[in-house]
């Protein structure tokens, strides 16, 4: 079945003909007007009251002041309006749609419609019927539906159906119909390649990078600070579909091109933006989530060396985090430690990283001659052996080293150069609590891990890792010492996990064996770490960081689902792997592997980035 998705020279201009008609039987000009007018009226509707009672969270009873979910619908309506106006070729807005406006309008209208109708249905269900809706609720339902109807009437390149055998059975004809329907649906939202972004003065491109980072910080802060379940679900709907709309418009590709020209500035700016996060919070509650996200992300980035660069499937990687945490806790002054010593932090870091490195070499040396599933099974066994061993070193089943299932508790807070990480500090008029202190420390360690990943990936050993990942037999034939190269990857990845484990021990106060499972509802565990790498994009820096943040934040916010939490989370992962198997931020090489129709890059980095 063939699908033509190449955008015309003027993607936003209405076209005629059966091959370029809309999904609905409405003239293109009428559909464009409906999409524009509906989105404008949706914005107006957010300033009306949607319900008469304040029992629904967010207080949607006020006129003239959007609140809660109304703000999300307002943002979606504004995005749809801007894209629709850009499709008319209005001067000053053409930069919004470098890859064409129509697919982006459809996704933006869909995001607004889904958020608005989710809110209306939530009010109806939670408050006991549609009688609890005020006129604003009915109006926003109609206007958002109008905008979506108009957007779906915009023209697109229809695919031609493959011929079907007249002698086919009814089931075969049904499957053929479904396949053609799915291909048509993909064509509805297909966009062309964005035009190349022209080079701007350096200061202008740096300002664009600052704006992108500020937008990212704002979105993350809003998402992590959502106060009730309905708002977070609405945020997920709008953020996911809205990001897809910006991607179809070509803005994400343009932003990527600009940041690629200033990689050092972008990396530095990203860490500055992350450092500002605690100052956006009024208490230490969300800094707690932030520091755990950084621990999870740092370990995932270390695993990315093993899996993403070297192509080694490690299912017991969380054990290296545990080795580092246990080693640091034993020398950090805990009363449960049999050694009764209190090393300074820099020494504890060295002990934790070296202990994980030694275990990485000891486990890797006899097992790295295996490949594929066999290596995965051995590493899975190592992870379970570590947990069981730590559980048995309680003085009864074995030597008294780890205090068994009770673990090493009462680990004191860090004190570096007189700075007590367990106390509150006032910085520039802001009160920084305990978890914010550890957030800054973990941010520095994350920066070190990013530097190691970036430098090693661009080095000779990094190129050898990629060669082993792509074709180990060919790499061996070219003279690469496969065993030594893989062992180095295993050792480096293990030591980075141990580095993060030293901070985790002090953050959690207690280190127990049950923290380091293969799979569980609470990350970090080996399954979640591997999912973070695959979800974010193997072989990249930003991919595992974003994947880890999403995998930690979303389950934390979906606790209201109860027993269905992991089910919903698993369904979301399956859908993502089905429709974007290369990950959220893939390197170009993996993107070409999964999407053969994509254009080959002019320049390909050493690690495929």
N, C-alpha and C positions, 0 to 999 in steps of 0.2 A: 504494500500500500504506500503510495507516494504522497508526500505532503509538501507543498510549496509554501514556504513561510518568508520568502524574501520580501522586504518592505519596498513599496514603490518609492520613487524619488521624493514625493511629498506625501509621507504617510498619513498626515492629518487631513489631507484633502479628500472630499467625498468622491467616490468612484462609482461607476455604473457597470451593469452586466451581471449575469448570473453568477460568474465566478467570484465577483467581489461584492456580493450583497451582504446584508447583515443577518444575524441569527434570527431576528424577528422581522416580520413583513411590514416594516415601517420605513419610509424614505429616509435616506441617510441624513439629509438636512434637518428633517423633523426630529430624528433621533438625537442629533447633536444639540438641538435647541432644548429638547426635553432633559437631556443630561445636564446641560448648563443651568436651566431654570430650576430643575428639581434640586440640584445641589445648593443653589442660592436659597431656595425656600427652606431647605433642611437647616441651613445655618440660622435662618430666622426662627425656625421652630425650636431651636435649642434655647432661645431666650424666653420661651413660654413655659408655663407650668405643665408637667407631665402627669402628676398625681396630686391628689388633694391632701394626702396624709404624709407626715414625716416618718412613718413607720418603715418605709423603704429607705435603705441607707443612701446617703449622699444628699438628702434634702432636695428633691426635684420639684418642690412646691413653689419656688420663688420665681416671679416674673422679672425678666431683665438681667438675671445673673445666673448663668449656667453653672451647674455644680455636678460633681461626680461623673457619672456616665455621659451626661450632657456635654461635658467638655470634650470627651473622646469623639462623640458624634460631630461636634463643632469642628474639630481638627480634620476628621474625615471629609466633611462637607467642604471645608476650605481647600483641601488638597484636590478634591474632584473639580471644584470650580476653577482653580488655577490651571489645571491640566486641560479642562474643556475650553477655557479662554485661549490657552496656547494653541489649541487645535485650529482656531480661527486665524492664526498667523498674526496675532496682536504683537506689535513691536514691544520689545522689552520682556516678553515671556517665552520667546522661541527657545531660549537656552534651557528651559525646563524639559524639553522633549527632543533630545538629540537622536533618539532611536524611533521617533514617532509617538504621537499622542494617543491614538485610539486604544491600543492594548492597555496602556496605563490608566486611561479613563475608566475602562471596564473594571479593572481591579480596584481602583480607588472607589468607584461607585459601589462595588460589591462589599468593600470593607465598611463603608458608611452604612449600607443597608443592613449588613449582618450585625453591626454594633447597635444600630437603632432598634431593629426588631428583637434582638436579644434582650435589650432593656425593656421594651414594651411587654414582651412575653414574661420576663422575670417579675415585673410589676403585677401583671395579671395573675400569675401563678402564686406568688408569695403572699399577695394581699387578698386573694380569694375572688378573682373575677375581673372582667374588663370594666366593671362599674367603677373601679378605683382609678381609672384613667381620666385625666383632664383633657381638654381639647388639644393641648400641645402634644400629647402622646399620640392621638389619632392623626394629627397633622404630620408629625415626623414620620410615622409609618407610611403615609401616602406619598409624601415628597421623596423619601429615600427610595421607595419602590418605583416612583416615576423616573428618578435619575438613573436607576439601574436598568429600567426598561429602555430608556433612550440610549444608554451606553451599549446595550446588547444589540441595538439596531445599527450600530456603526459598521461599515463594511470591513470585510476581511477576505483573504485569499482562501476560497473554499477548496478542500482537497477533492481529488477525483477518486471515486470508489472503484476498487478492483472488481473486475467482472466475476460473477458467481455462476457456478455450474447449475444449469436448470434442473439437473437431477439430484441436487443436494437435498438432504433431509431438512425437516423443519428446524431441528436443533442447529444444524450447520448454518442455515440462513439466519437464524437468530444470533448466532455468534458473529457472523459476518456483519450484521446490522449493528451489533454492539461495538465491534471494532471500528467500523466507520464512524459511528457516533462519537466514540472517544477521540478519534483522530480529528474530527471536526471541532470538538470542544477544545483540543489543544491548539488548533489553528485559530480559534476565536481570540485567544490571548497571546498568540505568537507575535513577536516583534522583530524588526530588522536589526542589523548591526548599527550601533551608534556611530555617528560621524566622529572622526578624531578630534580631540579637544585641542584647540590652538594654544600655543605657548603664550603664557601671560608673563608680565613682569614678576620677578621672584617674590616681591613683597605681596603681590596680589594672590599668588598661589599659596603662600604661607598663611594669609588671612583666610583663604578658603579652607585650608587644613584646620586652622583654629576653629572655624565655624562648624566643620564636620565633627571635631572632637567635642565641642561644646554641646552640639545636638546629641551626640552619643551619651555624654554624661547626664544630660537632662532626661533622656529617655530611660536610662538605667536607674537614675535616682527616683523617677516617678514610678517605675515598675516595682522596684524593691520596697518603695514606701506606700504601696497601695494598702489601704486600711481595712478593706473588707473584700470578701470573695468575689462578689459580683463585679466589682471594679477591676480586679485582676483578670478575670475571664474576658471582660470587655477590652482590657488593655492588650491581652494576647491576640484577640481577634484583629484589632486595629493595627497593632504593631506588625504582626506577621503579614497580613494582606497589604498593608500600606508599604512595607518594605518591598514586597513583590511589585507593587505599582511603580515605585521609584526605580527598581531594577529594570522593568520593562521600558520605562521612559528613557533609560540610558544614563541617568544621573549617577548611579552606583559605579558604572564603568568609567565615567568621566572622573569621579572622585578617586577611583583606584589609580587612574593614569596620573593624576596630579600628585597623589601621595607617593607613588612609585618614583617620581622625580626627586622627592625629598624624603627618602626613607629614614635618615637619621633624625631629621626634624620631626617627622611623624611619630617615630618611636618615643623620642623625648617628650613630645607633646602629649602622647597617650599616657605616659607615666605621671606627668604633671596633672592631667585631668583626673586620673585615678587618685592622686594624692589630695585633690580638692574634695573628694567624696565625703570624708568625715565631717568637713566643715559645712556640708549641706544638710546635716542631720541635727536634730534638736536633742537627741539622747544617744545612748550607746547601743540601742537595740539593733539597728540595722548595720552598725559597724561590726557587730558579731557575725552577721551573715557575710559581710564583706571579707573579713579575715578568713573565714572558712572557705569562701570561694577562692581566695588567693592560694590557700594551701592546696586545695583540690586542683586548681589550675596549674600550679607549679609542678605538682606530681604528674599531671597529665602531659605537661610539656616535656618532662623527662622521659615518660613513656613514649612520647612522639619520636624521640631519637631511636628507640628500639624498634617500634612498629612503623613509624612514618618514614624514617630515613633508611634504616637497615632492613626493614621488611621482616622482622622477627616477631612472631605472634607469642606474646607473653601474657599468660592468664593468671599469673601469681605475683604481679608487680607490686601490689599493695603491701606485700610482705617486706619489701625494702623500705617502705615508709615506716613500717612497724619496727624494723631493726634500728633505724635511725632514732625513732622516738624512744625505744627502750634503752639504747646505748646512752642517749643524752640524759634520760631520767635517772639512770643509775649513777651518774657523776655530777648531778646538779643539786645535791643537798637534800633529797627526799629522805624522810625518816624511815621509809620502807626499803631503802637501798641497803644491800648487805655490805657495800663498800664504805659508806659513811664519809663520802668526800663531796666537796662542793667546788667544782671547777668554774672558772669564769666562762661567760657565754662563748667567747671565741674558741676556747678549748673544747667546750661541749659540742660546738658545731663541728670541729675537726674530728672528734671522737665519733659522732653520729654519722658523718659522711664517710669516714674511713671504714667504720663497721659495715655500712651498707655496701661499700666498694668491695671489701673483702668477701662478703657473702655473695656479691654478684660474680666475682671471679671464681669462687669455689663452686657455685652452682653452674656457672656458664662453662667452665673448662671441660667438664665431662659430658655436657649435654648439647653444646652448640654444634656438634657434628651432625646432630639430627636436623631434620627439616620439617616444615609444615605442621601437620596435625600432631606428629610425634613430639616435636618440640613444645607445642602448646600443652599437651598432656603432662609432660615432665614439669613445666613451669607451674601448671595448676597444682600438681602434687606438691611442689616446693611451698607454694602459698599455704596449703593446708597443713603441711608438716610444721611450718613455722608457728602457726596458730596453736596447734595441738602441743607442740614442744613448750611454747610459752605458758600454756595452761598447766603443764605438768611440772614445771620447775618451781614447785611450791614447798619444797622441803619434805614432802611425803612421798610423792611419786618420783621425785628426782631431787637434785640439788636445790637449795633455797636461793634462787637467783631472781625470779620475776614475781614472786609472791602469788603465783598461780592465777586463778580466775579473779582474785581481788586486784591484781595489778599493782603498779607502782603509783601510789597516791601522794597527795600533799606536796606536789612539786612546786617549789617556791617561784614567785614571779621573778622575772629577770631584773637585774639592776646593772645597767651599762653606763660606766663613767658617771655614776651618781644619779642617773635617770631611772626612777622606779617605774617599771611598766605596769605595776598593779595599782598605781595611784592616779588620780585625776590631775591634769595640768591645764593651765590657762595659756593659750597661744593666740596672740592678736585679738584678745577679747572673746575667743571661743573656748569652751570647756571641752577638753579631750579626755575621754574616759579610758578604761583599761583596754577594751577591745580595739579602740581606735589607735592606741599606742602600738599594739601588736599588728594592727593593719599596716602602719607605716613601716615597721620592721619587716613584715612579710613582703611588702612592696619592694623593698630593697633587695631581698633575696630573689624575688621574681625577676627583677631587673638583671641580677647576676645570671640566673638560669637562661633568660632570653639572650644575654650576651654570649654565653657558652654555646647555646644552640645555634645562634647565627654564625658565630665564628667557626664552629666545628662543621656546620653544614656547608660553608663556603671554602673549606680547606681541602687538602688532598684526601684526608681520611673521610671527609664528608662525601666527596665524589665517589670514593670506593664504596661507601655505604649504599649510595644510590645505585651503583653498578651491581652490587650484590642483590639489592632489592629487585631490580628489573630482570636480571638473568644471572643467577649465580654460576651456572656452568660456563657461560661466556666470560664472566668476570675472572673465573679461575683460569680459563684458557689464556686470558690476557696478562696473567702474571700476578693477579691480586691474591694475597694470602687471605683466603676467606675466613678461616678460623680466627686468625689474629684480629681481623677487622671486626668480625661479629663480637668477639670477646671485649674489644674496646668499647663498642656500642653498649653492650650489656653492663660493663663496669661504669661507664659515664652515666648512663641512665639510672643505675642503682644509687650512685653517690648523690645525684641530684635529688632523688626521692628521700634519701637519708637527711639531706640538708633541710628539706621541708619538715621532716619528722622531728627535728630538734626543736623547731618553733611550736609545732603541734603539741608536743609534750607539755610545754609551759602554758599554752593557751587553754588546754583542756584540764589542767591540774592533775589528771590521772591517765595512765596508759594501761589498757587492759587488752587481753587477746581478742575479745569480741569486737573490737574496733576494726579489725583487719580481716574481714570475711571476703570470700570470693564474690558473693552477691548478697545484697540486702537492701532494705528500704532507705537507708541513710548512707550517703556517700561520705568519705571516699571508700570504695571497695573496688576490686579488680574489674568487675563487670562494668561499673560506672566509669571507671578511668578509661577503659578501652572504648566505651561508647562515646566519651567526650572527645577522644582523638578522632574517631571515625565520623562522628557527627559534625565536629568543627571543620575537619579537613586535614587528612594525614600529610605530613611533610611540610606544614606551614607553621608559622609562629602564632598568628592571630587566631587560627582555627581552633586549636585545643583550648586556648584561653576563653574564647567565646563559648565553645561547647561545654566547658566545665562550668562556666557561669550559669548557663541555661539549665544544665542538668542538676545543679545544686539549687537554683532559685525556684524553678518551676515545681519540683516535688514539695519544696518547703511551702509554697503558696497553694498547693492543691490538697492540703491536708483535710479540707472539708469533704473530699470525696471518700474518705475513710478507707474501707476495704477495696474500693474500686480505684484507688489512687494509682497503683502500679499497673493496673489494667489500662487505664486511660493513657498513662505515660508510655506503655508498650505499644499501644495502637499508634500514638503520635510518632514514635521512632520508626515503626514499620512503614508508615506513610511517607516519612521523610526519606528513608532509605529507598523507597520505591520511586519517588519522583526526583530526588536529588542524591543519588548514591555517592557522588564525589564529595559530599559534605557542604556545609554552609559557605566556607571560604576555601575552596579547593586550589591546589596549585594547577597551573595550566596543563601540565602533562596528564594528570589524572582526569581533568575535565575532558580532554580530547579522547581519553580511553573510553569514557562513558557516553560521550556525545560526538559521534563521528562527523556529524554535520557542522560542528563548530569550526570556525576559521583557525588555522594554525597561527601561532604567535610569530611575530617578526623576530623577537629575541626570547630565548628560553634560558632561565637561570640555571645554575649548576644543580640545584635541587628541584628543578621543575617549577619554581615559583614565578 
